[in-house]
Amino acid sequence: QVHLVESGGGLVQAGGSLRLSCVASGFAFEWYNMGWFRQAPGKEREFVAAVSWSGGSTYPTESVKGRFTISRDNAKDTVYLQMNSLKPEDTAVYSCAAGSTSVLPHWKPDYWGQGTQVTVSS
């Protein structure tokens, strides 16, 4: 059974940092592209960033470039999202995702986590 379990969310002031983690199990993690999506109240879910199966390529969305960094540790079946210079508009539920298909042009993951809340106060 596939599991994606996120952690690291919380409440932080604007300008602060958080590091999200997602531990995977139940599938061959090292062969899957991994990533993060987020959904704010009343809004559609949006893509945040992805990392290729090898970790050699990353795909951050424009609004987080220079602030968020995605990485993975295939030995630990874990993907991370380091979030710096957080803004109130980053407030959302952040969900981990795993997919066997190409990230570009529009990634459609196969598996999803439950999500972790990130709240940025102004």
Order of alpha helices (4+ residues) and beta strands (2+ residues): beta-beta-beta-beta-beta-beta-beta-beta-beta-beta-beta
